[in-house]
Amino acid sequence: MRLRHTLPLMVAAALLAGCAGNAISPNYSSSNPDIMRIGDDRPADPEKRVEDLGSYCVKVTETWNAHGTTPDGQSLWAKDTARKVVPCN
């Protein structure tokens, strides 16, 4: 009778112990450093530019903003992009 109650508890404990050891470590890298960087120094904002898209133009403004930190305390920087339709000159 005791074994019938103890066996499911032992199986559940074994499953929890096995799954707890396989935690996924975060990967703070990007194949495109133009959109995400890691480091304490803030990257310089690119210059504003106007793109001619044929029948209209778009003003592109890009800024780097801090988006938290890594577990070892380095800053995560992500590039935010804003687009606005402007007259072509």
N, C-alpha and C positions, 0 to 999 in steps of 0.2 A: 504494500500500500504506500509506504513512504517513497519507494523508488518511482512510483507512478507520478508523484507530485514533484519529486526532486529532479527527475530527468528533463522535463521541459525547461526548468529554471537553469539547469546546467547548459543546455543547448542555447538558450537565449543569451546567457553570459558569454559563451564562447563566440557567438556571432557578433556581439557588441565589442568584445575585445579584439577580434580579427578585423573588424571594420574601422575601429578607432586608430589603428596603427597605419592605415593607408591614407592618411590625410593628404590632400593635393596641395602642394606648395605653389604659391602664386608666381607667375612669370611676368616680370616687369620689363618686357622688351617689345620692340616694335620693328617690323621689317621696313617701316617707313618713318625715319626720324624727322621727317618734315611735319608730322602731326603730333608726335609724343616724344618727350625727352625726360630724362631723369638727371637730377643734380640740384645743387643748392643755388647756382647762379641762374637768374632768369634769362632766357634767351631773348635776343633783340627782336622787336616786332619788325616784320618786313614792311617795306614801303607800300603805301596805297597805290593801286594801279587801276586803270580803266581798260576793260576788254571790249573790243568791237565784235559784236555777235551778228553782224550783218545788218538787220533792220533796226537794231537798238544797241546801246552800250550798257555795260554793267561796271559799277565802281566796286572793287573788292578791297575790303579792309580785314586784315588778319591781326590777331593779338594772342599773345601767350598768357595763359591764366593757370594759377596753381590749382591742382585738383587732388589735394591730400598729400600723404607721404607714404613711403615704402616702410616695411617693418624695421629697416635699419635706419630710418629717420631722414632719408633723402626726399626731396620734393619731387612730385610728379607734375610735369608741365604738359598741358594740352593746348593745341592751337585752335582757337575759335575763329570762324570765318563769317563775315557779314557781306551780303551782296545787296546793291541798290541800283535800280535802273536810273540812268542819267542820260541827258542828251549827248549825242556824239558831236565832237568838235572838229 
